[in-house]
Amino acid sequence: MKKMLLSLAVATAITGCGGGETLEDVKNDNPPIVPTATVKFDPANGVISVPNDLLMSGTLDGTLNIPGELDENNVSVERAAYADPQLALGALDGWSTQTPFKIDLTFPAGVSLDATSAASPGAVRIFEVVMGASQTDEACAQVPAGIACKLVSELTFGVDFITQGSGDAVAVIPLKPFKAGSSYINVLTTSLMDSEGRSIEPSSTYALVSEETTLITDAQKSLQAVINSYENAVTSGGAISKDEIIFSAAMTMQSAGQVLGTVKQLLAASLTQAALPRPTVQIPEQPVITVEQVFASQGVTGLSPAFAGVQYQKGSVMLPMYLATPTGTEVGDLAATYWQGMCDSGVAVLGYASSAGASFPTDPISENDALCMALSGGKLRDLGLDQTKHLTKYNTIPKTQSIANVPVQITKPILPVINFVRSQIGLDALAMPEGGWPVVILQHGITSKKEDMLAITAQLSIQGFATAAIDHPMHGERGVDVNGDGVDDFNASTGSVLSYMNLQSLLVARDSLRQSVADLLGLRLGLNFSGATDLNTQDVSFVGHSLGSVVAPAFVAVTNNPLDPQVDPLFNVKSVALASGGGGIASFLIDSATFGPFVQGSVLLAAGISESAEFSSYLQNEAVSNCGTLAADQTAYVSCGYKEYIGSLTMAGETAKLANIQGVVTQFAFAAQTALDSGDPTNYAASVAALGTPTYMSVVVGDGANNKPDQVIPPMVASNPIAGSLPLANLMGLATVAQSQGPTAEPMSYVVKFTKGHHSSVLTPVATPDSGATAQESAAATSEMQLQIATFLASRGQYLQVTNTDVVTD
């Protein structure tokens, strides 16, 4: 699809289309003024702080317009080009709901920002509004797109957000996520001061278009109408006057959940429509082996005797793959594999229908066009209007690229052994319920595999659960061997983490997350048709570890969202247990002790600044002495080299270089979080809370001494107060507890903070060198975590057993 560049769309609105008096003429008629500090706003020259909905100007598909999306022939760039972090924003229908952002200011020599004013209430005010062309407000649906229609409410400083000075800018830091799909207007006021005690002033451009003066061209009047609509909307409540406003900008948050909701609807439709393949878990007849035997074959011995009471089976399920299959063997060959719509954007269809009039084809022109019409109630078409077919709230149906035969791991209790173990710990004997064993879906972490989740199956079997597990895409048995040489070219379990969390193409990373959720939806539905009479597929719970916990809120929010009374039981998940998860993916990855150096080092190598070349040379030369033993592992080597390089700059007092590096990392964090947002758990946390699904979460916070906090996903992130594990727990409404809870009349949700253990303690009692936990402490944490999960799920959230209070804290 052709998209209008910002430099064309906004510059035209500012300067007009030729003839008559220009904006510069108007400016030049004004007498010179004494230099003052101003807000940077000169869209004609591309000077706009983001987020800003002016980047929606001229959109033809409902996505942001980013300079560079059109090639020299004025045609959209190829899909792979969206691997550029900035261009990736052009695939989105709005901005991040959670990432901090800055509004840039400009200062004359010797003048700076008054930091106290920047951090004070009133300097920045944020208003939720309804914009024109609304999909949810009938009155505002008739107002032109880009125009603020009406005020909803004002956000509260210190509750919803805070602000602070950040160099020559004021930073806005959300304390709660903005509502996905909603629009807001950021307002800077005269309370924002410079170091001379003077109010920051609007730019000359903003001052001109915000006034009621008569401008010359229709394009100038159009921009004036936009800015005036912003100011009229925020002042309509009487809480602020126009005289106080020095800058205003709208930002529409990107949608989250509509595409995954459509995936669920397609899966549900497969129950009645033969044209849509229905997922079915197949469990063939096979010799009885135990999990103990599986571990023994891997050389793992000395396990709990309960593992001899867990039957191990292998099955499969056919699932739709929306990620495309790479055609090459390099990480860069994944760049174009992100999800694509099967139809043209609804915005493009409406635009074409309006311009085509009577010539608009009302009947389908192809088989796919007919399918688009059928699946969307006629709103979406495939008329060749949309080259990129980005998935947005205007285009929610993903294209199925292939059907994958996904291996499924099944475990079930072996009663004689399990009942012996139960008798040894003072529990009554179990009998298989009449409807079969309740099932727990297990989802592993990044770089792990489904077999690693077998470590928790003994404790779950003791509580009378069967389990089912699949690998994340690009993990375990789902690696991709492009060239057929018998070795996976892409497998995050055995190779690079970039096979899944692809930092070279953020849209691929986002859609890896969404594919994981789609796979879980398919597995959940497919369990109903396994034909296994010893499985109760109407009673299903979920356990996720690490990445499994990261994708869980989206899975729970979608699978438990009511769709149809006949279908809902086939998707419902009764209770959820999460270990070592977190939200705000870009922020916690950058802050992660384990992954942060690799992420930052990779960003620096690709940044194209002078320090990039210097770091590349450092990796090839100086870093070898201390990091050379890690050379075979790219992730480990870059991580080590980056820490060494930053350390050398710090020791040398290279503050300018360090600032440059921090600048590119901050820019990447903004772009990355914006691109990842629709797959980020933070955007689904409120839905989990609203649904009331009983949820348990364990987080290793450390003991403040030797035992460190989680070194992979940090409990908290300094640069982003809503990123990390504990903010996600808070957003899901989990109560912090350190003692046994219940039994309660109604299911409850809890988070337990562990002082001992490490990121993977839920699965392994073995201490890790980076955690600081002793072998005894690590083993104690594992035992306690698994017991808490098992008792919470067994009661479906009505009871939580905390036995060892020495390893937890409130």
Secondary structure, 3 states (H helix, E strand, C coil): CCCCCHHHHHHHHHHCCCCCCCHHHHHHHCCCCCCCCEECCEHHHCECCCCCHHHHCCCCCCCCCCCCCECCCCCECCHHHHHCHHHHHHHCCCECCCCCEEEEEECCCCCCECHHHHCCCCCEEEEEEEECCCCCCHHHHCCCCCCEEEEEEECCECCCEEEEECCCEEEEEECCCCCCCCEEEEEEECCCEECCCCECECCHHHHHHHCCCCCCCHHHHHHHHHHHHHHHHHHCCCCCCHHHEEEEEEEEECCCCHHHHHHHHHHHHCCCCCCCCCCCCECCCCCCEEHHHHHHHCCCCCCCHHHHHEEEEEEEEEEEECCCCCCCCCHHHHCCCCCCECCCCHHHHHHHHHHHHHHCCCCCCCHHHHHHHHHHCCCCCCCCCCCCCCCECCECCECCCEEEEEEEEEEEECHHHHHHHHHHCCCCCCCCCCCCEEEEEEECCCCCCHHHHHHHHHHHHHCCCEEEECCCCCCHHHCECCCCCCCCCECCCCCCHHHCCCCCCHHHHHHHHHHHHHHHHHHHHHHHHCCCCCEEEEEEEEEEECHHHHCHHHHHHHHCCCCCCCCHHHHCCCCEEEECCCECHHHHHHHCCCCHHHHHHHHHHHHCCHHHHHHHHHHHCCCHHHHHHHCCCHHHHHHHHHHHHHHHHHHCCCHHHHHHHHHHHHHHHHHHHHHHHHHCCHHHHHHHHHHCCCEEEEEECCCCCCCCCCCCCCCCECCECCCEHHHHHHHCCCEECCCCECCCCCCCCEEEEECCCCCCCCCCCCCCCCCCCCHHHHHHHHHHHHHHHHHHHHCCCCCECCCCHHHEEC
